Amino acid sequence: MSVTDASGAVTVLAGLAILAGLAGVVVPGLPAVPLCWGGVLVWAIFGGAGPGGWAVFAAATLVAVTGTVVKYAWPGRNLKRTGVPTMTLLAGGLLGIIGFFVVPIVGLVLGFVGGVWAAERLRLGDSRLAWPSTKQAVKAAGLSMLVEFAACTVVAALWLAGLLLT
């Protein structure tokens, strides 16, 4: 395969989209799973892999959809069980995004944790009660990121296998 031919260029582009998707698990604004899935889609359509490419795309679609559903359902169920409201997570997410731009990379985590703690402190009226909810929200966010990273990694592995086998 040469990068100068069209299918080689498409393959490189698809690989870059998949890498950006893997980075998107931790970088706000990059849709991780859609980037990985889209990279496989572009490769299946324009990469010249034939029926094998479409089989890889079908498997990647199944993994992407399942990963997206699990990413929201599993941590959400845990948070609902512990009583952390959605507004608390939205406050944490908003302050996390702001923190990312104020203090690059580290500000995301600091802003999220600080936002969740502040929202729970206001809601519950006590710092000691806010901390357990904050820990649960951080665990849920970590679980969500782990599920998303796993889905992206499996999509990337499927694409690599398809690349080698087709």
C-alpha positions as CSV (number, residue, x, y, z in Angstrom):
1,M,0.0,0.0,0.0
2,S,1.3,3.4,-1.0
3,V,0.2,6.6,0.6
4,T,0.1,8.1,-2.8
5,D,-2.8,5.9,-4.0
6,A,-6.4,6.8,-3.0
7,S,-7.0,3.8,-0.8
8,G,-3.7,4.3,1.1
9,A,-4.6,8.0,1.8
10,V,-8.1,6.9,3.0
11,T,-6.5,4.3,5.2
12,V,-4.2,6.9,6.8
13,L,-7.1,9.3,7.2
14,A,-9.2,6.6,8.9
15,G,-6.3,5.8,11.2
16,L,-6.0,9.4,12.1
17,A,-9.7,9.6,12.9
18,I,-9.5,6.6,15.1
19,L,-6.5,8.0,16.9
20,A,-8.4,11.3,17.4
21,G,-11.3,9.2,18.8
22,L,-9.0,7.5,21.3
23,A,-7.7,10.9,22.4
24,G,-11.3,12.1,22.5
25,V,-12.0,10.0,25.6
26,V,-10.1,12.5,27.7
27,V,-10.2,15.7,25.5
28,P,-13.4,17.6,25.8
29,G,-15.0,18.5,22.4
30,L,-13.8,15.4,20.6
31,P,-16.5,12.8,20.2
32,A,-14.6,9.7,20.8
33,V,-16.8,6.8,19.7
34,P,-18.2,8.7,16.7
35,L,-14.7,9.5,15.5
36,C,-13.6,5.9,15.7
37,W,-16.7,4.6,14.1
38,G,-16.5,7.3,11.4
39,G,-13.0,6.3,10.6
40,V,-14.0,2.7,10.0
41,L,-17.0,3.9,7.9
42,V,-14.8,6.0,5.7
43,W,-12.3,3.1,5.3
44,A,-15.1,0.7,4.5
45,I,-16.6,3.0,1.8
46,F,-13.4,4.4,0.2
47,G,-10.6,2.1,1.4
48,G,-11.1,-0.6,-1.2
49,A,-11.4,-3.4,1.4
50,G,-14.5,-4.9,-0.2
51,P,-16.9,-7.2,1.7
52,G,-14.3,-7.7,4.5
53,G,-14.4,-3.9,5.1
54,W,-18.1,-4.0,5.4
55,A,-18.0,-6.9,7.9
56,V,-15.5,-4.9,10.0
57,F,-17.8,-1.9,9.8
58,A,-20.8,-4.0,10.9
59,A,-18.8,-5.3,13.9
60,A,-17.5,-1.8,14.7
61,T,-21.1,-0.4,14.6
62,L,-22.2,-3.1,17.0
63,V,-19.4,-2.3,19.4
64,A,-19.9,1.5,19.1
65,V,-23.6,1.3,19.8
66,T,-23.2,-1.1,22.7
67,G,-20.4,1.0,24.1
68,T,-22.4,4.2,23.9
69,V,-25.4,2.6,25.6
70,V,-23.3,1.1,28.4
71,K,-21.4,4.3,28.8
72,Y,-24.5,6.1,29.9
73,A,-26.6,3.3,31.4
74,W,-24.1,1.7,33.8
75,P,-22.7,4.8,35.6
76,G,-26.1,6.4,35.5
77,R,-27.7,3.5,37.3
78,N,-25.0,3.6,39.9
79,L,-25.5,7.4,40.4
80,K,-29.3,7.0,40.6
81,R,-28.8,4.3,43.3
82,T,-26.6,6.6,45.4
83,G,-28.9,9.7,44.9
84,V,-26.6,12.0,42.9
85,P,-28.8,14.2,40.8
86,T,-28.2,15.1,37.1
87,M,-27.9,18.8,37.8
88,T,-24.9,18.0,40.0
89,L,-23.2,16.2,37.1
90,L,-24.0,19.1,34.7
91,A,-22.4,21.6,37.2
92,G,-19.3,19.4,37.4
93,G,-19.2,19.0,33.6
94,L,-19.5,22.7,33.0
95,L,-16.9,23.6,35.5
96,G,-14.7,20.8,34.1
97,I,-14.8,22.3,30.6
98,I,-14.1,25.8,31.9
99,G,-11.3,24.4,34.0
100,F,-9.8,22.6,31.0
101,F,-9.3,26.0,29.3
102,V,-8.2,27.8,32.4
103,V,-5.6,25.2,33.5
104,P,-5.0,22.9,30.5
105,I,-5.6,19.1,31.1
106,V,-5.5,19.2,34.9
107,G,-8.2,21.8,35.0
108,L,-10.7,19.3,33.6
109,V,-10.4,17.1,36.6
110,L,-10.2,19.9,39.1
111,G,-13.1,21.7,37.6
112,F,-15.3,18.6,37.5
113,V,-14.5,17.6,41.1
114,G,-14.9,21.2,42.3
115,G,-18.2,21.7,40.4
116,V,-19.7,18.4,41.7
117,W,-18.6,19.2,45.3
118,A,-19.9,22.8,45.1
119,A,-23.3,21.7,43.7
120,E,-23.6,18.9,46.3
121,R,-22.6,21.4,49.1
122,L,-25.3,23.8,48.0
123,R,-27.9,21.0,47.7
124,L,-27.1,19.2,50.9
125,G,-26.0,22.1,53.0
126,D,-23.0,20.3,54.6
127,S,-19.5,19.7,53.4
128,R,-19.3,16.3,55.0
129,L,-22.4,15.1,53.1
130,A,-21.1,16.6,49.8
131,W,-17.9,14.6,49.7
132,P,-19.5,11.0,49.4
133,S,-21.7,12.2,46.6
134,T,-18.6,13.8,44.9
135,K,-16.7,10.5,45.2
136,Q,-19.6,8.6,43.6
137,A,-19.8,11.1,40.7
138,V,-16.0,10.9,40.1
139,K,-16.3,7.1,40.1
140,A,-19.2,7.2,37.7
141,A,-17.3,9.6,35.4
142,G,-14.2,7.3,35.5
143,L,-16.4,4.3,34.7
144,S,-18.0,6.1,31.8
145,M,-14.6,7.0,30.4
146,L,-13.3,3.5,30.9
147,V,-16.3,2.0,29.0
148,E,-15.8,4.6,26.2
149,F,-12.1,3.9,25.9
150,A,-12.8,0.1,25.8
151,A,-15.3,0.6,23.0
152,C,-12.9,2.8,21.0
153,T,-10.1,0.4,21.6
154,V,-12.2,-2.6,20.3
155,V,-13.3,-0.6,17.3
156,A,-9.6,0.3,16.6
157,A,-8.6,-3.4,17.0
158,L,-11.3,-4.5,14.6
159,W,-10.1,-1.9,12.1
160,L,-6.5,-3.0,12.4
161,A,-7.6,-6.7,12.0
162,G,-9.6,-5.8,9.0
163,L,-6.7,-3.8,7.6
164,L,-4.4,-6.8,8.0
165,L,-6.8,-9.4,6.7
166,T,-8.4,-7.6,3.8
